[in-house]
Amino acid sequence: MMKPDDFEFVSRLIKSKSGLVLSQDKTYLLESRLMPIARKRGLKDLTELIGTLRGGDRNLVEEVVDAMTTNESFFFRDTKPFDQFRHVVLPHMIKTRASKKHLRIWCAAASSGQEPYSLAMILDEFKSQLAGWRIDIVGTDISREILTKARAGLYSQFEVQRGLPIGLLVKYFQKKEDQWQISADIRSKVQYKEFNLLEDFRPLGQFDVVYCRNVLIYFDQPTKSDVLSRVSALMPDDGFLFLGGAETVLGISDKFKPLARQRGIYQLNRPGAPEVDLTALEKAQAGAASAAGAAPGGLAFQKPKHMQTGAATTTGTTARPAAGTTGTAGTATTRPAGSGFGTTSTQRPLGTTPSTTRPGTTGTGSTGSGTTGSAFSRPSGSTGTGSTTRPGTTDTTGSTYRRPLGTGTGAGAGGTTQRPGTGSSNTSGSSGTTRPSTTFDRSRFGKPDDKK
Ligand SMILES: C[S@@+](CC[C@H](N)C(=O)[O-])C[C@H]1O[C@@H](n2cnc3c(N)ncnc32)[C@H](O)[C@@H]1O
């Protein structure tokens, strides 16, 4: 058990190096994440590890900060920020930068790369309009370890089932043993760089679009304000900022203002900030919502139509069909070899609102029964929404995911994640869709070190 003054020392150190705030009730988390480091270094216990930290071992400090980051991410996370990019930001930029033909995008907490790669895939759809353009997508993160994964662009079956439409999996990924690798072409469109948000941003240059999603939630208010202020200084008057679902500028920074009738997307609070045309976005949002049988502005993961009415599911939904239900005919898709995906998972056509269909959990054919076959699992009897974050209290196994430091077990980063509760009902997140009753496999959560 960590001594209170040791906790105080380490949490101060972590905050000063990264901005991450660790409250006293996260002692267990600190312990569970630091023990593997102590073991790896042959140190007897945490007291010895903290003694070494107090001695000023810089590599160890870096390792400890890295271990305390929460790297939860997934493709097209929360859907809307990517619809907004596709239907508002990109058309605006294509028009206004027609002569310059240069666009710069910053993913300021890129984690394992799903966010910048989601943007790169959208941009690829626009490649004929963007012929001759230079587009920089810069993905930065404080964690060296997670950037190694981002650069490799290698994802597990579970990770590609989180938010990635199957059509995009087929188009851009290749199976590599038991993982999926995003194409070299898409990978080459993103530059990764280790970068701490507490550092001076100016060397990074100017950015037209900034995704700073699901990282400010780990910071205290002055740090949030400071980061937002410095982000704004890098942006032109007509730039756009994206924040996570649980993040806002309201009450934190007056440098940005929310885009009318939209959430998560902000413009500069400057006279030069342009009026943008929301027609295409609102049409797409209304279409997606009605396809999912919900009101416009509805939730990201809607109950599939076939579950509501018995009718066939059509395109553009964000449905995650429940296991064990009858498969329905969606848009035709090709099943990638070895994917374990159903042949008829619903799939939006490219160029429309990205779906968050989760292939693989169901669908053995247009008329067959759904089969689980999914890497995602949830305890029998639990219901839930959004995606999963590994449990903080049982961070002993797993690969990438972390329960956000600053949150309890109920809400994940961005307010859309939820750890699979053991038999409990998960109701936060982006929708009320009931998940398949399956077994929670803890090995899918956490960082590799957590296994030891
Ligand atoms: C929850 S992930 C968010 C990933 C992605 N933006 C998304 O929304 O899916 C948060 C990321 O912020 C990074 N991070 C935390 N503190 C940071 C800091 N001070 N500077 C840069 N990155 C930081 C973590 O390493 C982690 O990868």
The ligand as a Gaussian input file, in Angstrom:
#p B3LYP/6-31G(d) Opt

LIG

0 1
 C       -8.087000       9.229000     -24.118000
 S       -6.777000       9.508000     -25.259000
 C       -7.612000      10.433000     -26.493000
 C       -7.344000       9.893000     -27.868000
 C       -8.129000      10.556000     -28.980000
 N       -7.937000      11.978000     -29.012000
 C       -9.591000      10.229000     -28.876000
 O      -10.393000      11.082000     -28.522000
 O       -9.955000       9.078000     -29.119000
 C       -5.873000      10.740000     -24.372000
 C       -4.443000      10.853000     -24.862000
 O       -3.901000      12.046000     -24.308000
 C       -2.535000      11.824000     -24.096000
 N       -2.023000      12.834000     -23.147000
 C       -2.251000      12.929000     -21.836000
 N       -1.594000      13.973000     -21.310000
 C       -0.955000      14.566000     -22.336000
 C       -0.112000      15.697000     -22.440000
 N        0.215000      16.445000     -21.388000
 N        0.369000      16.014000     -23.652000
 C        0.060000      15.281000     -24.741000
 N       -0.734000      14.192000     -24.700000
 C       -1.237000      13.853000     -23.512000
 C       -2.466000      10.408000     -23.579000
 O       -1.197000       9.838000     -23.734000
 C       -3.538000       9.719000     -24.403000
 O       -3.002000       9.030000     -25.489000

